[in-house]
Amino acid sequence: MVTRLREAIIFGDRPPGSRLLVAHIAREEHASVATVVQALRELEAMGLIVRVSQRGARVSELSLAELAPLAAARRSMSLLAIRRAAERFTPADARRAETALMEQERALRAGELRTLVPVTTEFHEGLYAAAQSPWLSRSLHVTHECMEHYLARILVGHPGIDVDYSGHREVLDACVARDADEAVRRLDRHLGVLVDFFERLLDAAPALGAAPAPDASPAPGGAAAPHGTSAGPASHRDWAAAELLERILSGELEPGAPLRLERLADLLGTGVFPVREALRELEALGVVEHVPNRGARVVEPSPEDLADLVTTRLALEPVVAGHAARAFTPADDALARGWVQRHAEAVAAGDARRARAARRELHFTLYRAAGAPRLLTVIRPVWTRAELHAGRDRPGAADDDTGALDELRAACAAHDAPLAERLLTARIRG
């Protein structure tokens, strides 16, 4: 079902902005409501849909405003991944990439659009897998899902158009030669050609060009969802996920701790169903894992995991912050100031939970200002897993980094993108 819905979204059978009602899809697919809900959750994690209620979602919008930061984030992560991949490239990696490239060339000759788009992504992700960076690969996968939506829109709207894929062979040859510098140069050139191509054609596409509606953001002090967004009153699932996440980040639920449904339901004073749904959401965010025959447990982070996270965040978040600074509005600044103030108050009160929530909401207020809602889908799991590491290192701490947070806000308010990028880079490096 996920594959069918994904293809229908990417190729426009379910156009941007169209509603996806759980009950309707269940009837169409002859599936249970629970199965449809799980499918929508997976599509949401890909950035292809936006959940609007417990009853359904809508297909993510396409816009030129989103394309620039999305492409920039992809470029930054891809260049890092291809350098690491080229340094480690093996004959097995080469065979896998060659197979994908041959299938791409066959689909291109045959005009098989619905094969061409996914196999192009398969080629790129096959290269990046050689980087041996799970978080970088995961973040690039979601970014590619989003970019596929744009690419398919172009190809469907311009049948017969000639897309230049020659750069793929050049990048693969450099990887096979283990020439990391050349692989980076060739991939950068290839991605630049594609971005120019996207912008030229999307600018002329009908019903495209307006910025997508941003995620709703709570006012300072409002109830926040567990990963930096809030969309109106929280459902029981959202509330349970937020509560469980906080107990995990605070260390109350320790790394490796088993997460039994009945016990957690008693702990939260709620039913088993919202707890089960909450655990699935936290699993998607990377702080809970399912162990076969044992159930769910809190993830046990490792030093290697932290190093991978830092590498991924450095390639992703400063780029988004730079775009946010260029687009920052007085309304964004007012909201950001509120979160800085809430952080200061929480630190003064020694309230680590409120300080952590305010810090998270400030950063996501900045990222949201970049005008690329899908990038929030990429950032959320990385950010949340990083919070898990930080909580382990500083249990119960309400760190007074209010000054640094306000400095980052001020850089965005001044539209100083280079400074915003430098400040965020320094924060991530710690």
N, C-alpha and C positions, 0 to 999 in steps of 0.2 A: 504493500500500500504506500509506504513512504516513497518508494521509487516512482510509482505512478503519479503521485501527487507532486513530487519534486519536478518531474519532467513536464507535467501540465503547467506548473508555475513558470519554470524557466523558459519554456517555448511559447508562453502566452495563451495557452488554452484556458488558464485561469489568470486573467490580466491583473496588473498591479492595482491595488486598492480593492479588489473584489473580496467579498466575504466568504469565509469558510466556516460553515455551521456544522457543529459536531453531529447533530441529529441527521442532517441532510447527507453528510458524507457516509455516516453509518449505513443509511439506507442504500446509497449508491454502491457502496463497496460490500454490502451484505456482511458487515462487521459489527462487533460490539462497540458500545460507546467507549469502553476502556481502551480498546485497540486504537480507536481513532484519536483519543486524547494523547496516547503515547506517540502516535505518528505525528501529531501536531507539535508535540514537545520536541521531537527530533528536527522537524522543519524549522522551528523557532531557533534551535541551537545552531542551525545553518545560516540564520539571518534571512531566510526566505519569507517568513511570515511574522506578524506581530500579534501577540495574543491580546484580545480586547475584552474578553470576558470568559467565564467558565464555560460558556456555551459555544465559543468559537474564536476565530481570529480573522485577520485580513492579510492579503498578500502584500508584501513590502513594496513600496513605491520605488520608481526609478527616477533619478534626477541628475542633471549636470552638477548641481551643488554638491551632491554626495560623491560623485565620481572622482573628483580631484583628491580629496583626502583618502578615499578608498584605494585609489591607484598608488598614491604616495606611500601608504602603509604597506601595500603589497610589494612595492619596489624595495623599500627598506628591508623588509624581512626576507625577500627573495634573494637579494644580493648577499646578505649575510649567509643564508642557507646554501647558496651555490658555492660560495668560497669554502665553507666547511665541507660540503659534499665533494668538491673537486679534490680536496686534500685527502679524502678517504675513499675515493671511487674505486670500486672493485670490478672485475670481469662480470660478476653476477649483476651488479648495478647496470653495467653497460648493456647486458643482454635484455634486461627488463625495459630499459629506456628505448632500446632499438625496436623491440616488439611494439611498444606503444607508438613509436614514430612511424613504423610501417603501417600500422592500422590507421593512424591519422592520415597518412598520404593516400591510402586506399579510399577512406571515407571522403576525402577531399575530391579525388577523381570521380567518385560515384555520386557526389552531391548529397551524401547522406548526413544531413545536418544534425540529426538527433544522435548520431554516432560521433560526428566530428567534435562537437563541443565537449562532451565528457571525456573523450580520449585525449583531447588537448590538455585538459586538467590532469588526467592520469599521467601524461608524459612529464609535466612539470613536477607533480608530487613524487613521481618515481625518482627524479633527480634529487629532490630535496630530502628524500628519505635517507639518502647516503650521508647526510649531515649528522645523523644519529642524535638528533635533538627533538625529543618527543613534543615539547611544548611549542617549539618553533614550527614543527610540522603540523601540529593541531591548529595553531593560529592561522597558518597559511591555508589549511584545508577550508576553514570557514570563509576566509577571504576569497578563495577561489570559487566557492559556491556563490558568493555574492557577485563576483565578476562574471561568472557564467551567465547570470541573469541578464547582464548588460550585453554580453557578446551575442547571446541568442536573440536578444531583441534586435540587434543590428542585422544579423544574418537573416532573420525572418522578414524584417522590414525592407531589406535590400537583396532580394534573391539574385544570385549570379554574381554578386560582388566578389572581387578578388582580394582575399586576405593573405598577407605575406607571412608565411610560416617558415621561411627559409632560415630564420634565426635559430630555430630549434636544432637543426643539424649542426650548426656552428657551435652552439653551446655544448651539445653532446660531445663533439670532437674535442673540445677543450677539456672537458671533464675526463674523458678517456685518457688524454695526455697528462692528466693531473696538473694542469696549468691553471691554478686558482685565479691568478690575476687576469688571464685572458678569458676565463669563464665569466668572471664578473663583468669585464668590459663588453663581452658579446651579449650577455643577458641584459645588461643595462641598455644597450643599443636596441635590442629587440623589444623590451618593455616600453621604451620611449616611442618607438614606431607605433606600437599598439595603442598607447594612450592618445597620441595625436589622431590616430585613426578613429578611436572611440569618440573623441570630442568633436571632430569634424562632422561625423554622421549623426551623433545624438543631438547635436545642436539643431539639425533639420528635422528630427523625428517628431511626429505629432504627439501631443499630450506629454511632452517631456520638457524639462527645463526648470520647473518650479522645485523648490526644496521640499523634501518629504516632511510630513508632520513629525516634529520631535516627540520623543517619549515625554509623557507628562512627568514633571518633577515636583516633588513635595516641597512645600515651604519649610524653612528651618523649623525643626521641632516636630514635623509630621512623621507619620509612620512610614518607614522606608522598607522597601522590599530587600531581600537578602543580598542583592548584588548591584546596588547603586541605582535602581529605578523604582518608581512607584507609580501605579496607574489607578488612582482612585482608591476606594475602600479595599483593603486586603481581603482576599478569600481566606478560608480556613487553611488551605494549603500554603498560601503565601505567608500567613502569620506563623504557621508551624515551621516553615522553612527558615524564616527569619529568627525565630526563637532557638531552633536547633543549631543554626549557624553560629549564633552568639555564644551558645554554650560550648560549642567546639572551639571557637576562637579564643574564648576566655580560659580554656583548659579544663572546664568542668567536665566535659566529655573528652577524655584524653586520647592522644593518638593510639590507634589500635583497639580502642574500646568497642565492644560489640554494641550494636544498635538494635535492640529488640523492640518490635512494634508495640507490644502490649505495655512494656515498661515505659517507653517514651510517651505513649498515649496517656498513661497515668501521670507521668511527670508534668506533661503540659495541660492536663485536664481536658483532653479532647478525644476524638474518636480515632480508631485505627486507620481509617481510610485517608484522612488528611495527612497523617504521619507518613503513611506509605508513599503518597504523592510527594510530600516534602523531601523524603529521602531520595527519590528519583531526581528531583530538581538539584539537590545538593551533590548527587553523584555526577550530574552533568556539569556542575561547577568545579568538580575535582577535589572536594573535601571529604567525600564519602565514597567507599568502594564496595562492590558486592563480591563476596568470596563464595564460590560454588560450595554448596552443602553446608555453609556456615552462616550465610546471611550478610547483612550490611555491617560495616565497621568504619570507624574514623580512619582516614588515611594517615599513614606514618611517613612524614616527609623525610627526605634524605638530603645530605649535602649536595649530591649530584643533581637532585631535583631542584634545589635552590639555585644552583649555578645555571641550570637550563632556563629557569624562570627569569633570572636577572638578564640573561642574554636576550631572551625573547622580549621582555619588557623594554629593554634599551632600544631594540629595533622597531618597536611599535608605538609606545606611548608618547615619547617626545615628538614624533612626527605628528601625531594627532593634536598634541598641545600646541604645536606651531600653527596648524590650521585653525584651531580654536582661537588663538590670539588674533589672527587676521580677521576673524568674523565676530569677535566678542562685542556684544551689545550692552547698553546701559542696564537692560533688564537682566542679562547674564551676570553683570557685575553686582547688581543689587542682591541677587540670589547667592552669589559666591560670598559676598560680605556677610550675609546672614549665617552661612555655614562657618565662616572663620570665627564669628562672634560666638556661635554655639560651641565651637571647639574650645575657645578660651574659657568659657563658663564651665564646661565639663572638666577641663584640666584643673581649674581653680577648686572645683568641688571634689577632685580626686575620682571622678567617675570615668573609668576606663571604657566602659561600654558606650556611653554617650560621646566620648572623645573619638573613639574608633568610628562610630557611625557618622559623625560630623566630618571627619577627615575623608572618609569614603565618599560622602555626598558632595563634598567640595570638588574632589577630583573628577567625579562623574558629571558635575555641573560644567566643568571646563571641557571635558571630552564631548559632552552633548552639544556644546556651542560650535563644534567643528562642522555640524550640519550633516553628519554621516551616521544615522542611527544604527546601521548594520555594524559599524565598527565597535559599538558598545557590546554587541554579541561576541566579538572577538576578544575584547579586553576583559570582560567580566570573569571568565574562568581563570585567566592568568592572575588577575588582581586578587581574586578570592583565595587562590592557592598561596599567593604571596602573603596574604594576611594570616594564613595558617602558620607559615614559617615565623612571621613576626610575633604572633601570639605565643608561640613556643619559646621564642628567645626572650620575650619580655612579658611574662605572665602577670596579668592584672595591672600592668603599667598604664598610666595616662600621661604619655610623653608630652612635654610642652614644646611642640614644634609649631606653635601658632604663628610666630614671626616668619618662619620659612613658608608656611602656607599662605600667609598674606602677601609675601613677596612674590610668590607664584601668581596669585590672583592679580596683583598690581601689574605684573608684566603682561598678562592677557588684556587687562583693561587699557593698557597703554599701546596695545597692538604691536608689542615688541616680540615677534615670533622667535627670533634667535635667542633672546634672553629666556623666554618661557621654555624653550627646548633645553637650554643649558641648565636651568634650575631644576627641571624635572629629571634630567639625566643624573644630576648630582644626588637628588633624593633617592632615585632607584638604586644607585650605587651604594648609598648609605654611608 
